[in-house]
Amino acid sequence: MPIISLVGRPNVGKSTLFNRLSKSRQALVSDFEGLTRDRQYAEILFDEDSETFATIIDTGGLTHQDNIIDSGIQLQVLNALEESDVIYFIVSSRDGVIGLDREIAAQLRKLKKDIVLVCNKAEGLNPSLAAEFYELGMGEPILISAEHGQGIGDLIDHTLPLLPTIEVEEETETVEGIAVAVLGRPNVGKSTLINRILGEERVLAIDLPGTTRDSIYIPFEREGQKYTLIDTAGIRRKRSTHEKIEIFSIIKAREALERSHVVILILDAHEGVTEQDATLLGMIAERGRALLIAINKWDGLDEYQKQEVKRKLEVKLSFVNYASVHYISALHGSGVGKLFAPITKAYTNAGTEFSTPVLNKILEKANTGHQPPPVKGRRLKVKYVNQTDIFPPTLTFHGNHLKSVPNAYDRYLKNFFINALKLTNTPLKIEYKSGDNPFKGKKNELNARQIAKRRRLMKFIKKK
């Protein structure tokens, strides 16, 4: 597909235009300057009449600053420019031409690529607003208002002739990728792990908590298998969340969890399992996602510290005993390549449909090993089981008096079936369904003989 990148200084409306063209809310938008940091991609139908598709890239704002974050953003922008066919240089009609616009324009002219000067925030589209922007040497400015959707048609008409003609071969087979969400607290190495897997600086990764603000979806292929990596913002405790931007970032991370097949939860080896890590584990388990636990920064520990971390992990991770633990260094790459085999296995397990006869044979063995306990004087009776859903695998048990199954027996059944089905890194969801009483709600009408017997009994009781 042709690639169009959106470039400019901070707060000129790049993300707003990105959302307008992609007809989504994929990119976070706010008056907060410098919100976007990583490259955000979207595939769009650029023109319905000619059926022209394109990929657009939202980038962070370029500044004069020379700090670690802005240097990382500049690298992200340069990577976007390198792969682009057309560049939208976005300026603000409200601010006019400022020195930073001139510097960016001078750098863009050296690229020898098709550049479209987009004058945003031009509500009303008064041509006089564009006069001063001719000095940038980018040709005629295209006036738009990304927020209100004005001038977008003119922008598309101006861009179409600039796009390269690309022949698209129809795919004979649709391959669904494995969506892998990378979750964790701030500054545990999520973005570093993404970059290590991809072999490039795809997302901004610096030693500063809260660098990633948006959820970044990155498709890639490895050994013939398609994946979509999802880099998410670090999730803090609620009382530690103050900025409106950070709250929306957490919402985006939770949406990424909902859309994923497999989750890699990254823990810091130096800190072990914190209270917030346990909360994240509970959230992942509640949604029934396949789970791998990656202990990052493992290479920075001595042998005694490693043994202590392993001992504590065995205790604190007992409630997610189905998840495998991997010791990695995202920065140096040790152990990262070993994550893909369990990811693929977990995805396969979570999507497998098991036959009812196989499940009922396992149930028979489970009942033999541990008879269902009595509840309120009545023994539970599990008649049969069948699978009712995937992602996660969901088993429904049918029988009598199953409305109040004890937690101990529920855990027993869950663990027994996980072991019997050889599920790895995949949780098992269990539901219970009790059979209805066929006589419920029906009045027991007595015949003449029963009525006479009842009368004799009542007379006897009254005499006594």
N, C-alpha and C positions, 0 to 999 in steps of 0.2 A: 504494500500500500504506500501511496505518497505520504510523507511525514511533514507536518506543519508544527513548528515550535512557537510558543508565545514567550516573548522576551521583553524586558523593560525594567525600570527601577521599581522599588516597592510601592504598593498601594495605588497602582494605576488601573487595576481591574483585570489582571491576567486570569485569575481564577474565576472571576465572574463570567468572563467571555468563554473560558473553558467549559463551565457548566452550561452556558447558553448554547454553545455549539454541540455539546454532547447530550443536551436535553436531560441533564441529571444534576444531582447535588454531590457528585463524587468528590469535588475539591472543597475544602473548608473555605468559607468566605467571611471576612469581617473587616471592619475599619482598622483593626489592629495591624500595624505595619510589620512586614517581615514574617507573616504567618506561614506562607509556603516555603518549604526548604528542600524537599525531595522532588524529583521528577514524577509527574503524574501522567499516565497515558490513558487515552480513550480512543476507541475505534468508532467512527461516525459515518453515516450516510451523508456525504457532503452535498450531493445534488441528486434529487429524486429523478429528474427528467433524464439525465445522462447516466444514472445509476453509478455515480462516482463515489467511491469510499476513500476515506483518508484516516490517518492516525494523527491526533493532535497531542502535543506535549505541553503541560503546564510546568513552568519553572519558577524558582525563587527569584526575588527581586535583587538586582545588582546595585551595589552601594560603593561608597568610597572607603568603607571600613576595612581594616586589615586584621580583624580578629579571627579566631578559629572557625566560628560558625559561618561568617560571610565568605571566608576563603573556601570552605567546603561547598557553600551554595554556588560560588563562581565556578568551581570544578563541575558541579552538576549541570550548570547552564552550558558550559563549553562542550560537555558530552552530548547534550541535546542538540546544540548547533551543528555539531559534526555529523550527526545522522539525519539532519533535516534537508528536505527539498525546498521548502518555502519557509521564510521566517516572518512572523508578525512582530514588528517592533511597535510596542504599545506605549503611547504617551497620554498625558491627561490634558484635556482642553481647559480644565479649570485652573491648572497651575501654569500653563504656557510652557515655553521652552526654558529649561534650566540647564545649568552647566553639566550635570550628570547625563542628561539626554544627549548633549553634544558629544560627550566622551563615548557613550555607548554607540551612537551613530557612527563615529569614526572607526570604532573597532569592527562594527558589522560590515562596513563597506569593504574591509579587507578580505572578507570571506568569499567574495565573488559568487554569492548565491542570490536567488530572487528574494527581495525584501519588500514587504508591504508595510507602509507606515499607517498605523491604525490610531486615530485620534479618538480616544474613549471619553466618556462623561460629557458628550456633546448633545445633551437633551435639547430637542428642537431642531438640531442639525443646521444651524446657521452657518453658511459658508464662510462668513468673516472670521469664524473661530479658527479656521485652518490656515489663515494667511501667514502667521509667524512661523509655522512649522516647515515651510518650504526651505528655510535656511539650513535644515538638517541634511539637505542634499539627497533625500530619499524619494523624490518625485511627489506626486499629488497625494495628500493625506486622505484617507477614507474616514469620514465622520461616522461614529457609531455611539450608541448608548447600550452597553452590554447588559446593564441592569434592567432597562425597559425594552430591550429587543429592537431598538431603532437602528436602521442602517445595516443590519446583518445581511440582508439580501444583496445589497450593493457590495459588501465585502466578499461574499461568496462569488458573485458574478465577476469581480475583479480578479479573484484567485484562480478560478477554473482554468483559464488559458495557461497559467504558470505551472500547473501540476503536470508531472511527467506521465506519459501513457504507459500503463502497466497491464500486461495481459494476465488475467487471473484464471488459473486452472481450477476447474471444479473438483472438489475432493470426493472421491468415491466412498470414503469411509470416514465417519465422524468419530474422533477419539476424544473421550472426556478426560480431562486432566485431573490429577489429584490435588485438591486445594489444601495447602499446608499453612496453617496460621502459626506464627511465631509470637508467643506471649511471654510476658514476664514483667517484673518491676522495672522502673527506669534505671538505665545504665548497667544492665546485666549483660549486654552484648548481643542484643537481638539484631540490630542493623549490621554489626560486624559479622555475625554468622551468615546473614543473607549475602553480603558481599563475598564472603569466603566461598560459599556454594556457587555463586555465579562467576567468580573469578574476575570481578570488576567492581569499581566503586559505584554501584548502582544507587545506593541510598547513603545519605549523610551519616557517617559513623565517627563520632569524636568522644573523648572522655569527659562528657558533660551530661548530666541527667536531663531528660525531657527534650532531647534533640528531635526525635521523631514526633510529629504532631498529627499527621494524617495516616490512614491505613493505605499502604502502597501495594497494589496487586501486580505481581511480576510473573508472567508466563515464561517457562523455559522447558527444555527437553533434555533428558539424560538417559543414555542407553536405550533410546527408542520409546521411553515412557514420558508422557507430558505431565508437567506439574504447574501449579500456580502457587508461588510463594507469597504470603501476605505478611508484610512487615507492619507491626502495630505500635501504637504509642504505649509507653510504659504505664501500667495501671497502678495508681497510688491508693492509699486509704482515703475515704471520703473527707475526713477532717483535714487532710493534707492538700485537698483540691480547692483552689480558690479562683483561679482565672477561668473566665467563661470559655476560652479557647481550650483549656485543658479538660473541662467537662465534656465538650463536644468530641475531643480526641478519644476520651474513654468510651463514649457512646459508639464511635466508629470502631474501636477495638472490639467491643462486644458484638457489633454487627459482623465483623470479620470472623469471630468465633462461631456465630450462627451459620455462616456460609461455608465454613471449612469442613473437610472430611477428617483430617488428622491435625492434632495440635502438638507443637513442640513447646513445652514450658521450660524456659531457661532459668536456672537458679545460679546464684553466685556462690562459688565454692568457699569463698572466704567468710560468707555470712550464713551459709546453711539454709535451712527452711525457716523463713520468718513467718510472722502472723499473716502478713499480706500474701505470701506464697500459698499458705494453707487456704486462704479465702479464694484465691485464683483456682486452686485445685478443686475446691468444692464447686465453684461455678462451672468448671469444665466437666466434672463428673455429673452435675445436675443436668447438663445439656447432652450428656451421653456421647461425647466426642472421643474418638480414638486418641490415645495419649502416649507421648514419649517425653521423658524427663531428661534434660541435658544439663549436666553440672559443668558450667563454664569456668574458665580461669583455673583449670585443674593443674596446669603446669606450674603455677606459682606456689604450690604447697609442698612442704617436705613430707616424708613418709609417715611420721607420727600424725601430722594434721590430716593426711588423707584417710588414715584408719579411723580417726575421731569423726570425720565427716561421714564416712560410710556407716559407722555405728549409729549416729544420730539419725541418719536418713532411714535406716531400717525401722526405727521407732515411729518417726513422724509421718512416714509415707505408707503406713500399714493400711490405711483406708483406701488407697489406690494401688493395691498390690498387683493388679493386672498390668500396670505400666512398667516398661523396662527403663532402667536408669543407665545413662551413657555419660562418660566422663570425657570432656572435650576441651579444646582451646580454640575458640573461634578466631583469635588473632593469628595463631600460628598454624591452624588447620589440623592439628592432631585430633583424630577421632571423628572428624566431620563426615568423611566419606562413608563411615559405617552406619550413618543414620538412615540411609536410603533403603536398605533391605528391610528393616523393621517398619519403615513408613509404608512401603508397598504392601508388606504382609498385613499390616493393620488395616489398610484400606480394603484389601481383599476380604479379610475376615468380617469387617463391618458391613460389607455389601453382600455377603454370602446368604443364600436362602437354603435352610436345612429342611430335609424331608420330614414329614410328620412321623412315619414309622421309626426313623432313626432317633428322633427326640423322645418317643415313648419308650423305646428300649432303654435309653439313658434314665428316664424317669423310673422305670421298673427297678433298675439297679440302685437308684437313689433311695427308693422306698425300702428296698431290702437292707441297705446299709444303715438307714435311720428312719424308723417308723414315724409318720406325722404325729405331732404331739396333740393331746387333748386341749381344747380351749373352752372354758366355762362348762366343763363336764361333758363336752361332746368332742369326739376325736375328729380331726380334719381328715377329709377323704379326697385325695387328688386322683381324678379318674383318667385324664389325658392332658396332653400339652401340644400346642401347635405354634408355629411362628407367625406373627402378625405384622412385622415391620422390619426394615433394615436401617442402618445408620442412625442409631445403633441397632444390633439384632434384638428384637423384642419377642419374648416368649410369653404366651398367655396360658395359664394353668386353669383347667376347668375341674370343678368338683363341688363338694358340699362343705358349708361352714368356712369358706375361705375369705370372709370379709375381715377377719381379724387374725391374720397369720402372724405368729411371734417373729420378732426381728432375728432371733437366733436361727430359726428354721429357714427364714427368707435368705439369710447369708449362706446357710448350708446349701440350699438349692442353687443359688447363684454361683458359688465357688465350684460345686460339683459339675454343673453344666459347662462352666468356663474350662475346666480341666478336661472334661470328656470331649468337648468340641475343639479343644486345642486352640482356643482364642488367645492371641497375644496382643497386648497393648489395646485391647478392645473391651469396653465395658459391656455388660449384659443387662438389659432392662427386663424386669419381670412384672407381669400383671396377673391378677387373680380374678376369676369370674365364677361366682357361685350359681348353681342351678336354682331356678325358681321353684317354690313349693306349689305343686299342681292344685292343691286344695285350698290355697290362700284366697280368702275373700268369699269362699263358698259356704253357705249355711248348711249345717248337718241336720236335715229334716228327719224326725223320728217317725217310724211307722206305728200302727195302732198297738201292736204288741209291746213295743218299747215304751209307749206312753203309759199303758196299763201297769207295766213293771215299775216305772218311775213313780206312779201314784202310790202303789203298795209300799214302796220304800219310804216315801215321805210320811205316810201314816205311821209306819213303824217307828220312825225317828221322833215324831211328835209324842207318841205314847211313852217313849223312854224319857 
